[in-house]
Amino acid sequence: MQTVTTRLFISGALCALSTTALAQSSVTLYGIVDTGVEYVSHANAAGGHVFRMPAVTGELPSRWGLRGTEDLGGGYSAVFTLESGFNVRDGSSGQGGRLFGRQAFVGLKGPYGTMAFGRQYTMTYLALQGADIIGPDIYGMGSLDAYVPNARADNSVTYMGTYKGFTLGAGYSFGRDSAGTGNSPGQGTCAGSVAGHPTECRDWSVMLKYDAPNFGVAASYEEQRGGTNAQANFFDGVAPTPLGNAADKDARTHVSAYAQYAGAKLGAGWLGRRVVTDSPAVPNVRSDLFFVGASYFVTPAFLVDGEVFRIVNSVHDSRATMGALRTTYLLSKRSSVYAQAAYLANSAKARYSVSGGGGGTTPAAGIGQTGVMVGIKHAF
């Protein structure tokens, strides 16, 4: 009888512990479904235009994901995120067909910050979020540097900590593209973690930012090392620079600031890129990308925002200026419709494309482009 009672007591205690653990854990399903119809002028070398449903993005790239947390006690918790990108027009997976190509990490969160392990955003992406008004829009910074909205790395260890408005972030990747599908259009692949070559395909980045109620400033630095099949694409029509050596570097430095008050927000910044190779036969290349934008809630349900971008690549003798204007009407807290337009002016040798909607719209050298899109977005 005593044995039976003891077993019942232990079973009851285990059930209570299980219930407590479940009560302290949570998993959230979330996502964005965003698409529309786009028009792009001079979408090929012959000057033809195109109407299409873009493959990649609208206001925001479509995705679904799971994020979870478990309270471990003492101010610590276990966290994870699994996030998958997809293309609404045909249901295909994004990020080269990866199941969780946007994010896949697990970590520990505590009083002194969060340490996470897996496929994650680099600090370049995270640092730009405050000042880049348009963000990863089809007519955003990604039209001039497609790496920016795709700034992720495999095999990453990251740290993020915030104290009194200051946020310090750092990330280190042992091999930034282990799946071999490319992290950005035209960047090639760099699987990394090569025995005897400790720096091949490595990526490291740091970020420091300060956010107050009405303003913020941020700075970041990221350095990618070369490796087999790696390259650097400047998206201006010039052939990508090969980065086949572990000593080759593709580095981005960023500084930005924003201010907001009474429904209005202003943001501005600079993103400098430097590609340095170990081969005397391959020239070093640099570009400077400047941006300034603003947004304003005309009513609680009607938002108007826009941004102007200017990129200069003196080595390639290529320059471009792009302006984008966007209007968004909130049908509810989760659903909205939008209309947006952009114009990109290329210099004589440049072939930047106004649309970041999945490629296929590169104009002839020196030709400007107009992009217009109307769409619908739902968040869950």
C-alpha positions in Angstrom: 0.0 0.0 0.0 2.9 2.4 0.8 4.5 1.6 -2.5 1.3 2.4 -4.4 0.8 5.7 -2.4 4.4 6.7 -3.1 4.0 6.0 -6.8 0.8 8.1 -6.9 2.5 10.9 -5.1 5.5 10.9 -7.6 3.1 10.7 -10.6 1.1 13.7 -9.2 4.3 15.7 -8.6 5.6 15.0 -12.1 2.2 16.1 -13.6 2.4 19.3 -11.5 5.9 20.0 -12.7 4.9 19.3 -16.3 1.9 21.7 -16.0 4.2 24.4 -14.4 6.7 24.0 -17.2 4.0 24.3 -19.9 2.6 27.4 -18.2 6.1 29.0 -18.3 6.6 28.2 -22.0 5.1 29.8 -25.1 5.3 29.2 -28.9 3.9 31.7 -31.3 3.0 31.2 -35.0 3.4 34.4 -37.0 3.9 35.6 -40.5 3.3 38.1 -43.3 1.6 37.4 -46.7 2.3 40.3 -49.1 2.0 40.5 -52.9 0.5 42.7 -55.6 1.0 43.6 -59.3 4.0 45.5 -60.5 4.9 47.5 -63.6 8.5 48.2 -64.6 9.6 50.3 -67.6 12.7 49.6 -69.7 12.9 46.1 -68.1 15.4 44.7 -70.6 18.2 45.9 -72.9 15.7 46.4 -75.7 13.6 48.8 -73.6 10.5 46.6 -73.1 8.3 47.0 -70.1 6.8 44.3 -67.9 3.7 43.7 -65.8 4.1 41.0 -63.3 3.5 39.6 -59.8 7.0 40.0 -58.3 8.6 36.8 -57.0 10.2 38.2 -53.9 8.6 41.1 -52.1 6.1 44.0 -51.9 6.2 46.2 -48.9 7.7 43.3 -46.9 8.9 39.9 -47.9 6.4 37.1 -47.2 7.3 34.7 -44.4 5.9 32.4 -41.7 7.7 31.4 -38.6 7.6 30.0 -35.1 9.2 31.7 -32.1 9.3 30.4 -28.6 10.5 31.0 -25.1 10.8 28.9 -21.9 11.3 30.5 -18.5 14.3 28.8 -16.8 14.1 30.8 -13.7 16.5 33.3 -12.2 15.9 35.8 -15.0 17.0 33.3 -17.7 15.0 31.8 -20.6 15.6 29.5 -23.6 14.6 31.1 -26.9 14.3 29.9 -30.5 13.1 31.2 -33.9 12.4 29.2 -37.1 11.4 31.5 -40.0 10.7 30.5 -43.6 10.4 32.8 -46.6 8.1 32.0 -49.5 7.0 33.5 -52.8 3.2 34.2 -52.9 2.9 34.1 -56.7 3.8 30.4 -56.9 4.2 29.1 -53.4 7.9 28.3 -53.7 10.4 28.6 -50.9 12.7 31.6 -50.7 16.4 31.8 -49.9 17.4 29.2 -52.4 14.7 26.7 -51.4 15.7 26.4 -47.7 13.0 25.3 -45.3 13.9 28.0 -42.7 16.0 30.2 -44.9 15.3 33.5 -43.1 16.2 32.5 -39.6 16.9 29.3 -37.6 18.4 29.7 -34.2 18.3 28.7 -30.6 19.7 30.6 -27.6 19.7 31.7 -24.0 18.4 35.0 -22.8 19.4 36.5 -19.5 19.9 39.8 -17.6 23.0 40.5 -19.5 21.7 39.9 -23.1 21.0 37.0 -25.5 23.4 34.5 -26.9 22.1 32.6 -30.0 23.4 29.9 -32.4 22.3 29.2 -35.9 21.3 31.0 -39.1 20.8 34.6 -38.2 20.7 38.2 -39.4 24.0 40.0 -39.3 24.5 43.3 -37.5 24.3 45.2 -40.8 20.6 44.3 -41.2 19.7 45.0 -37.6 21.6 48.3 -37.3 19.8 49.8 -40.3 16.2 49.1 -39.1 15.8 52.4 -37.2 16.8 54.9 -39.9 15.9 53.1 -43.2 12.3 54.3 -43.6 11.3 52.2 -46.6 13.1 49.0 -45.3 13.1 45.8 -47.3 10.6 47.1 -49.8 10.6 46.2 -53.5 11.8 49.8 -54.1 14.2 50.1 -51.2 17.9 49.9 -50.5 18.0 46.4 -51.9 17.6 47.8 -55.4 21.1 49.2 -55.1 22.7 46.7 -52.8 20.7 43.4 -52.7 22.8 42.1 -49.8 21.3 44.5 -47.3 17.8 42.9 -47.0 19.4 39.5 -47.2 22.1 40.1 -44.6 22.2 36.7 -42.9 24.8 34.1 -42.2 24.8 30.4 -41.4 26.8 28.9 -38.6 26.5 32.1 -36.5 27.1 32.8 -32.9 25.6 36.2 -31.9 25.3 38.3 -28.8 22.7 41.1 -28.2 22.5 43.2 -25.1 20.7 46.4 -24.2 21.3 48.7 -21.3 19.7 52.1 -20.7 18.9 52.6 -24.4 22.3 51.4 -25.7 22.4 48.1 -27.7 25.6 46.2 -28.4 25.5 43.4 -30.9 28.1 41.1 -32.3 28.1 38.1 -34.6 30.6 35.6 -35.9 30.0 33.0 -38.6 32.3 29.9 -39.1 30.9 29.6 -42.7 28.3 32.0 -43.9 26.7 29.8 -46.6 26.8 26.2 -45.6 23.9 25.2 -47.9 25.6 26.5 -50.9 22.6 28.4 -52.2 23.8 31.9 -51.9 22.8 34.5 -49.3 22.3 37.3 -51.8 21.8 37.5 -55.6 25.1 37.4 -57.5 27.2 36.8 -54.4 28.2 33.3 -55.3 28.4 30.7 -52.6 30.8 30.2 -49.7 30.2 27.1 -47.6 33.1 27.6 -45.2 34.4 25.6 -42.3 37.3 24.4 -44.4 40.0 22.4 -42.6 43.3 24.1 -42.8 41.8 27.4 -43.9 40.4 29.0 -40.7 39.3 32.3 -42.2 37.7 31.0 -45.4 34.1 32.1 -45.8 34.0 33.7 -42.3 31.7 36.6 -41.5 31.8 38.9 -38.5 29.9 42.0 -37.7 29.4 44.4 -34.8 26.8 47.0 -34.0 26.3 49.8 -31.5 23.2 51.9 -31.3 21.3 54.1 -29.0 17.5 54.5 -29.0 15.7 57.2 -27.1 11.9 57.9 -27.2 12.2 60.4 -30.0 15.5 59.7 -31.7 18.2 57.1 -32.3 21.7 56.7 -33.8 23.4 53.5 -35.0 26.7 52.3 -36.4 27.8 48.9 -37.7 30.7 47.1 -39.4 30.6 43.7 -41.2 33.4 41.8 -42.9 33.1 38.8 -45.2 36.1 36.7 -46.2 36.4 35.0 -49.6 36.4 31.3 -50.5 35.7 28.8 -53.2 33.0 30.2 -55.6 32.5 33.4 -53.6 32.2 36.7 -55.4 31.1 40.3 -54.8 28.3 41.7 -57.0 27.8 45.5 -57.1 24.5 45.2 -59.0 25.5 48.0 -61.4 25.9 45.8 -64.5 29.6 45.1 -64.1 30.7 41.5 -63.7 31.0 40.4 -60.1 34.5 40.5 -58.5 35.8 37.0 -57.7 36.6 36.4 -54.0 38.3 33.0 -54.3 40.9 33.6 -51.6 40.4 33.6 -47.9 42.4 36.8 -47.7 39.8 38.6 -49.9 37.4 40.9 -48.0 34.0 42.4 -48.7 33.3 44.9 -45.9 30.4 47.2 -45.2 30.4 50.2 -42.7 27.3 52.0 -41.8 26.3 55.1 -39.8 22.7 56.4 -39.5 20.3 58.3 -37.3 16.5 59.0 -37.0 14.1 61.3 -35.2 10.4 60.9 -34.7 7.6 63.1 -33.2 3.8 63.4 -33.4 3.4 60.7 -36.1 6.3 61.9 -38.2 9.7 60.2 -38.6 12.9 61.2 -40.4 15.9 59.0 -41.1 19.3 59.3 -42.9 22.5 57.4 -43.2 25.5 56.2 -45.1 26.6 52.7 -46.1 30.1 52.3 -47.4 31.3 49.1 -49.1 35.0 48.1 -49.7 36.0 45.0 -51.6 39.7 44.2 -51.3 41.3 41.3 -53.1 44.6 39.5 -52.6 45.3 39.4 -56.4 47.1 42.3 -58.1 45.1 41.4 -61.3 41.8 42.1 -59.6 41.1 45.8 -58.7 39.8 46.8 -55.4 36.3 48.3 -55.5 34.4 50.7 -53.3 30.9 52.2 -53.3 29.1 54.7 -51.1 25.3 54.6 -50.6 23.5 57.5 -49.0 19.9 57.6 -48.0 17.3 60.0 -46.5 13.7 59.3 -45.8 10.5 60.4 -44.0 7.2 59.0 -43.0 4.0 60.6 -41.6 0.7 59.2 -40.4 -1.9 61.5 -42.1 -4.6 59.7 -40.1 -4.3 56.7 -37.8 -5.1 54.5 -40.7 -3.2 56.3 -43.6 0.6 56.3 -43.8 2.7 58.2 -46.4 6.5 57.5 -46.5 9.3 57.9 -49.0 13.0 57.7 -49.4 15.8 58.9 -51.7 18.9 56.9 -52.3 22.2 57.8 -54.0 25.0 55.3 -54.8 28.4 56.1 -56.2 31.0 53.6 -57.5 34.0 55.5 -58.8 36.0 52.4 -59.9 33.2 51.2 -62.1 32.2 54.8 -63.1 28.6 53.9 -62.2 26.2 56.1 -60.2 22.4 56.0 -59.6 19.8 58.1 -57.8 16.5 56.5 -56.8 13.4 58.1 -55.2 10.5 56.0 -53.8 7.1 57.2 -52.6 4.7 54.8 -50.8 1.1 55.1 -49.4 -0.4 52.5 -47.0 -4.0 52.3 -45.8 -4.7 50.1 -42.8 -7.9 48.1 -43.2 -7.4 46.7 -39.7 -4.5 46.0 -37.3 -3.4 43.1 -39.5 -4.4 43.9 -43.1 -3.5 46.8 -45.3 -3.4 47.9 -49.0 -0.7 50.0 -50.5 0.4 51.8 -53.7 4.0 52.8 -54.4 6.1 54.2 -57.1 9.8 54.8 -57.7 12.1 56.2 -60.4 15.8 55.3 -60.8 18.2 57.3 -62.8 21.4 55.5 -64.0 24.6 57.2 -65.1 26.0 56.4 -68.6 27.6 53.1 -67.6 25.3 52.0 -64.8 22.6 49.3 -65.1 21.0 49.3 -61.6 17.4 48.1 -61.6 14.6 50.0 -59.7 12.9 46.7 -58.7 14.1 44.3 -56.1 11.3 41.9 -57.0 13.3 38.9 -58.0 15.4 40.0 -61.0 14.7 40.0 -64.7 14.4 43.8 -65.0 17.9 45.0 -65.7 17.9 47.9 -68.2 20.4 48.9 -70.8 23.4 51.0 -69.6 22.4 54.6 -68.7 18.7 54.0 -69.0 16.4 55.1 -66.2 13.5 53.0 -64.9 10.0 53.6 -63.4 8.5 51.0 -61.1 4.9 51.1 -59.8 3.2 48.5 -57.6 -0.2 48.1 -55.9 -0.6 45.3 -53.4 -2.2 43.9 -50.2 -0.5 42.7 -47.0 -1.8 40.6 -44.2 0.1 39.9 -41.0 -0.8 37.1 -38.5 
